[in-house]
């Protein structure tokens, strides 16, 4: 990008800007160019600076952020589906993951603001809203008073029946009976669950500091398969177990390995 657009102003943000801003600021390709660096909790400032053509870097301190950064959008042009970020940050501290240090602790958008944003998408012509977050199952726990994803989805589907709602990734232990009941009851809540599985090996999951076992994952799939007839349950396996037993390899199983 820097090579193909030598005259362009440069605005850098995201997790790499958060983690390596000092390194980025000294890139030879940026020497003599107008550029700005913005941390993840300063993204709301970026567009105003870009529109004004000004440059003031502000990395911020995402580790101490206690409120989610508001990034309101009116529409996703030429798209039926809109994405609504209702949560940011993570408290899990998985051993392989840098997210808690680059995006901060879990922070949620209050329910009234979520409903208002979803209503705006509906007025802009969108037919479906996908609820997104870094760790969506933590939604609302830090708010005062505390809230929950199930209560939020219950309200959204009731107040905005003209919209379809879809939930993005949830951890296996966050698929509650109340959520499954809601999926079964509400026609405008899509029966779609994305359940991540980082490894099919419990030993590797423990080393990763994941909070579930392969048994819990299988149980979650079993429950969801009998709770609603039309479903898409996706489980991307991010890491292969390097020490799977020969028996497991021969049988094609992915959930046992050497301890």
ABEGO torsion letter per residue (X at the ends): XAAABAABBBBBBEAAAAAAAAAAAABAAABGBBBBBBBAAAAAAAAAAAAAGBBBBBAEBAAABABBBBBBBABBBGBABBBBBABBEBAAGBAABAAAAAAEBBBBBBAAAAAAAAAAAAAAGBABBBBBBABAAABGAABOBBBBAAAAAAAAAAABAABBBBBBBBBAAABBAAAAAAAAABAABBBBBBBBBABABAAAAAAAGBABBAAAAAAAAAAAAAABABBBBBBBBABBBAABBAAAAAAGBAABBBX
